[in-house]
Amino acid sequence: QAQLVESGGGLVQPGGSLRLSCAASGFLFSSFAMSWFRHSPGKEREFVARITSDGRFTHYADFAKGRFTISRDNAKNTVSLQMNSLKPEDTAVFYCKAASDRNPLLSYWGQGTQVTVSS
């Protein structure tokens, strides 16, 4: 059974940093592109960052460029999101998503981890 479990969320002051992790199990992690999305109250879920299955290429939303870094470890079946210079508007539930390279209809979502940026 495929599973994604996020961790690392919490309360941080503006300007601070957090590192989110997503642990995958139950599927061939190295054949899935991994992404982070976030959902803030009153807003639609939005894309944050994506990394290809082999880790060679990354893509970021404009608001994440220069502040967030996505990475993965295919040996450990994990994907991470390093977030620096956090702002109050980054407050959201962050989700990781796995999307199959081989089947565009196959994807998995984690349950999310709350990030709150506040003084």
C-alpha positions as CSV (number, residue, x, y, z in Angstrom):
1,Q,0.0,0.0,0.0
2,A,1.5,3.3,-1.1
3,Q,2.1,5.8,1.6
4,L,3.6,9.3,2.0
5,V,4.2,10.7,5.4
6,E,5.3,14.3,5.8
7,S,7.1,15.6,8.8
8,G,9.1,18.7,9.9
9,G,6.3,21.2,10.1
10,G,5.8,23.6,13.0
11,L,5.9,27.1,14.3
12,V,8.7,29.4,13.1
13,Q,9.3,33.1,13.3
14,P,9.4,35.2,10.2
15,G,12.8,34.9,8.6
16,G,13.4,31.5,10.0
17,S,13.9,28.1,8.4
18,L,12.2,24.8,8.3
19,R,13.0,21.5,6.6
20,L,10.1,19.3,5.6
21,S,10.6,15.7,4.8
22,C,8.3,13.2,3.1
23,A,8.9,9.4,3.6
24,A,7.6,7.2,0.9
25,S,6.7,3.5,1.1
26,G,4.8,0.9,-0.8
27,F,5.8,1.9,-4.4
28,L,8.8,2.3,-6.5
29,F,9.9,5.7,-5.3
30,S,12.7,6.1,-7.9
31,S,10.1,6.0,-10.7
32,F,8.1,8.8,-9.4
33,A,8.6,12.6,-9.7
34,M,8.0,14.2,-6.4
35,S,6.4,17.5,-5.7
36,W,5.4,19.7,-2.8
37,F,2.1,21.6,-2.7
38,R,0.6,23.9,0.0
39,H,-2.8,24.9,1.0
40,S,-3.5,28.0,2.9
41,P,-6.9,28.9,4.5
42,G,-9.1,30.7,2.0
43,K,-6.9,29.8,-0.9
44,E,-6.7,27.0,-3.4
45,R,-3.9,24.4,-3.1
46,E,-0.8,25.7,-5.0
47,F,2.3,24.1,-6.4
48,V,5.5,24.8,-4.6
49,A,8.3,22.7,-6.1
50,R,8.9,19.5,-8.1
51,I,11.9,17.2,-8.6
52,T,12.2,14.6,-11.3
53,S,12.5,10.9,-10.5
54,D,16.2,10.8,-11.0
55,G,16.7,14.1,-9.1
56,R,18.4,15.8,-12.0
57,F,15.8,18.6,-12.6
58,T,13.8,20.8,-10.3
59,H,11.1,23.4,-10.8
60,Y,9.8,26.0,-8.4
61,A,6.9,28.3,-8.1
62,D,7.9,31.9,-8.4
63,F,7.4,32.5,-4.6
64,A,9.7,29.6,-3.8
65,K,12.6,30.5,-6.0
66,G,15.7,31.5,-4.1
67,R,14.1,30.6,-0.7
68,F,13.1,26.9,-1.0
69,T,15.1,23.9,-2.2
70,I,13.7,20.5,-3.0
71,S,15.9,17.4,-2.9
72,R,15.5,13.7,-2.8
73,D,17.3,10.6,-1.7
74,N,16.2,7.6,-3.7
75,A,18.2,5.2,-1.5
76,K,16.1,6.4,1.5
77,N,12.9,7.0,-0.3
78,T,12.6,10.5,0.9
79,V,12.1,13.9,-0.5
80,S,12.8,17.1,1.4
81,L,11.9,20.8,1.2
82,Q,14.3,23.2,2.8
83,M,12.6,26.5,3.4
84,N,14.5,29.6,4.3
85,S,13.5,33.2,4.9
86,L,10.0,32.2,5.7
87,K,7.2,34.7,5.6
88,P,3.8,34.8,7.3
89,E,2.2,34.2,4.0
90,D,4.0,30.9,3.8
91,T,1.7,29.6,6.5
92,A,0.0,26.6,5.1
93,V,-0.4,22.8,5.2
94,F,2.3,21.4,3.0
95,Y,1.7,18.2,1.1
96,C,4.0,15.9,-0.8
97,K,2.8,14.3,-4.0
98,A,4.3,11.4,-6.0
99,A,3.5,11.2,-9.7
100,S,4.4,8.2,-11.7
101,D,6.8,8.6,-14.7
102,R,5.1,5.6,-16.4
103,N,1.4,6.3,-15.7
104,P,0.3,9.9,-15.8
105,L,-2.9,8.9,-14.0
106,L,-1.1,7.4,-11.0
107,S,-0.3,9.7,-8.1
108,Y,-0.2,9.6,-4.3
109,W,-0.6,12.3,-1.7
110,G,0.5,12.6,1.8
111,Q,-1.6,13.8,4.7
112,G,0.1,17.1,5.1
113,T,2.2,18.9,7.7
114,Q,1.3,22.3,9.1
115,V,3.7,25.2,8.8
116,T,3.0,28.3,10.7
117,V,5.1,31.4,10.3
118,S,4.4,33.9,13.0
119,S,6.1,36.1,15.6
